[in-house]
Amino acid sequence: MMEWAKIAVAISIPQLASYLSSHVVTTIEGSWYASLKKPDVFNTPSWIISPIEITIYSATGYASYLVWRNKDGFGGNATMALAAYGISLAFNFAWLPICYQTKRLGLATVGSLAAWGCAIHCVRRFYPISTVAGRLTIPYLAMLSYRTLFNIAVWWHNYEGEGID
């Protein structure tokens, strides 16, 4: 496989997962989310989220390619680094359906915290393999940090004894 094709695959994986995850909720987002109390400081305009996510997922996809390339595939240190990346993506993309389909903000917060923790591990694992890859994953960690704080704030403002069930 040509090098550009490997890069395209690495970038496409988080983009495709993001598309599939968001496609699940686009039909149900409407009134429930709009009715939630949200803190003004964290309430990002929805039009800016997609361009930011596309950029960040492209960067993390390319970072995963760099880690894979620098360690000749999935061997050695790359195995744990790419596993942390994959698990973080899985938790990250599970967050949307958990939040919007089940409407369980507590459980969504736990999922967001899990994605955040795995992303920290991912950044720590990527850096020794490729400094560029480590730096490219920092915006992903920042996005998850923001989303986790937002999720906690929304849960807090709308708490009605839900718990994290």
Secondary structure, 3 states (H helix, E strand, C coil): CCHHHHHHHHHHHHHHHHHHHHHHHHCCCHHHHHHCCCCHHHCCCHHHHHHHHHHHHHHHHHHHHHHHHHCCCCCCHHHHHHHHHHHHHHHHHHHHHHHHHHCCHHHHHHHHHHHHHHHHHHHHHHHHHCHHHHHHCHHHHHHHHHHHHHHHHHHHHCCCCCCCC
